[in-house]
Amino acid sequence: MGAESIAVIGAGMSGVAAALVLARRGRRVVLVEKKERIGATLRGFTRGGVYFDTGLHYVGGLHGEGPLTRYFRLLGLDRLPLEMFNEDCFDLLRFPGLGLEVPLPVGREATVRVLSSIFPGDAAFIRKYFTRISEIFNSSPLLSFRTDASELLTDMQNTVSLADYLAGGTADPVLRTVLSIHSLLYGVSPEETPLHQHARIAASYLEGVGSVRGGGRALVAELEKALSLSGVKILCGKAAEKLRVSPGRGINAVLLEDGTEIPVEGALFTGHPHLLPPLLPQGSVKPAFRKRLLSLEDTCSAYALFCKCAPTPSFLRGGNLFICPDADTASAFRPDCDPRRGPFYLSGGRDGQADLRGLVIVAPGSARECAPYGASAPGRRPAAYARLKEERLRDIRQKCLAHCPELSGMSVLDGATPLTFRDYLDAPGCGLYGTKHSLHQFNPLPLTGIANLWMAGQSVIAPGILGAIVSAIAACVFILGREAVQEELAACA
Ligand SMILES: Cc1cc2nc3c(=O)[nH]c(=O)nc-3n(C[C@H](O)[C@H](O)[C@H](O)COP(=O)(O)OP(=O)(O)OC[C@H]3O[C@@H](n4cnc5c(N)ncnc54)[C@H](O)[C@@H]3O)c2cc1C
């Protein structure tokens, strides 16, 4: 065992991943989580006997030596049962106003072939686009399992927006929407998203698309098993309230909300970046750093419907549906966005005896509408909020039924608003996926200015399950050194 002990604050995907890697390298790790159990974002919930996924619907990079497969192996999740999505259509895009459906198959060549047959005039650009995003994905250090710290930092700097890149290649707005549809999965508009950032997510869906059999709760169960074998000490149900900093030593203790003091020799914070500055004593970091973290904008928020669906339409059994009533989906990302206009993202739905899993409908929606009720807490919201929620969910349901009559057998068991997500995800700005990775803001890096305080999580490097793991590995490069992480990565090849 090494001498150091590190507190990892936050037990989501990134915090658990970092804790497991640090423990394997001999660090004594304490994992501190304010929620009652680890993996709150991923765990999902059950209503009326139906299980609903929250933070995991599908992932890419799950093929044989795909990056997520390798990272799952690195975390000791070799036995994670997977379910792969339909090879010929893992995402179906429906444009009701145009009478058009666009299936996205697994595989780069298959995708180029299918899209070129639908948009023949743009075949050359379609090929160029997928070649480009694959190149970016494959050359990104932690997706290609290289760990040079300087490359990690330069990899974050890129300047072309997805929208500009697409506009330079095709005049067809529908094709532009098709190529940027996965923006909905990270909640930032194509105008603001660096092409590189989009590529890190969208190109992961070119190979090995699927999920964990049993959903997010099955993933959390495996993470719990891995933690129990790792020696990581887990403290759930108490927030880290303060980090004690001394001039020469940096962070030397984590103080929990119940007054417990944990002496540490370093800390890794994985929560929403807005939540870090209040933990730090005045003067411990530069005011500009504090201000930068606090002014980061969140990704878009959403309303969601959790539905029982019998029978589940076949295309949802091994895939997702995007309904785009407007061919241009840009309005979904505006601060005044109306959740009733769509686009709508539909995922999940299994109606077998052994696997009763609900359908989740997500409609991007503005946090602003809910702002008047922001001071209320779950279970104690005012009547006006309840009316707003009911109206929005009813309208979204009707729109989805109108555009997807195959769902006529669905019943809504529960719903969520931007405020629900704020409280469930511990996201002060109601963002679904942490803070935006945008051309207009500089997201945190693993380094903080305090030598033994690091950051990881979906707001650092990239969002999603893969992004959260990559952020954890990036932080470990700075904590453990490049060679130690390189050894770990080589061992999971
Ligand atoms: C509806 C929805 C669907 C999604 N679907 C997918 C999908 O299909 N595929 C995919 O790849 N990704 C998906 N995601 C995104 C993915 O779930 C997240 O990117 C990922 O889980 C984030 O992990 P994290 O560790 O960065 O953050 P979190 O899960 O937010 O973990 C951070 C933790 O820190 C804790 N914390 C904060 N402050 C403190 C403190 N002071 N003391 C103690 N604990 C603290 C919080 O309670 C939290 O548990 C989805 C997200 C949502 C909301």
The ligand as a Gaussian input file, in Angstrom:
#p B3LYP/6-31G(d) Opt

LIG

0 1
 C      -31.700000      11.290000     -18.673000
 C      -30.253000      10.968000     -18.958000
 C      -29.939000       9.996000     -19.894000
 C      -28.611000       9.702000     -20.178000
 N      -28.352000       8.727000     -21.095000
 C      -27.065000       8.415000     -21.364000
 C      -26.766000       7.371000     -22.286000
 O      -27.663000       6.737000     -22.839000
 N      -25.466000       7.105000     -22.543000
 C      -24.444000       7.787000     -21.946000
 O      -23.276000       7.504000     -22.217000
 N      -24.704000       8.778000     -21.062000
 C      -25.988000       9.097000     -20.761000
 N      -26.260000      10.086000     -19.855000
 C      -25.132000      10.824000     -19.257000
 C      -24.407000      10.007000     -18.206000
 O      -25.338000       9.374000     -17.356000
 C      -23.536000      10.965000     -17.383000
 O      -22.677000      11.687000     -18.267000
 C      -22.670000      10.275000     -16.339000
 O      -23.415000       9.356000     -15.570000
 C      -22.070000      11.351000     -15.428000
 O      -21.253000      10.769000     -14.442000
 P      -20.411000      11.718000     -13.476000
 O      -19.664000      10.861000     -12.553000
 O      -19.658000      12.709000     -14.291000
 O      -21.488000      12.600000     -12.706000
 P      -22.608000      12.252000     -11.637000
 O      -23.291000      10.975000     -11.952000
 O      -23.434000      13.486000     -11.545000
 O      -21.802000      12.050000     -10.280000
 C      -21.362000      13.103000      -9.484000
 C      -21.710000      12.771000      -8.048000
 O      -21.123000      13.731000      -7.184000
 C      -21.952000      13.825000      -6.052000
 N      -21.565000      15.043000      -5.313000
 C      -21.579000      16.326000      -5.749000
 N      -21.133000      17.162000      -4.787000
 C      -20.825000      16.393000      -3.721000
 C      -20.326000      16.683000      -2.413000
 N      -20.057000      17.930000      -2.014000
 N      -20.133000      15.644000      -1.568000
 C      -20.400000      14.370000      -1.950000
 N      -20.893000      14.041000      -3.170000
 C      -21.087000      15.047000      -4.050000
 C      -23.339000      13.849000      -6.645000
 O      -24.324000      13.504000      -5.686000
 C      -23.203000      12.805000      -7.759000
 O      -23.628000      11.528000      -7.349000
 C      -27.576000      10.390000     -19.522000
 C      -27.879000      11.355000     -18.557000
 C      -29.198000      11.643000     -18.277000
 C      -29.510000      12.674000     -17.258000

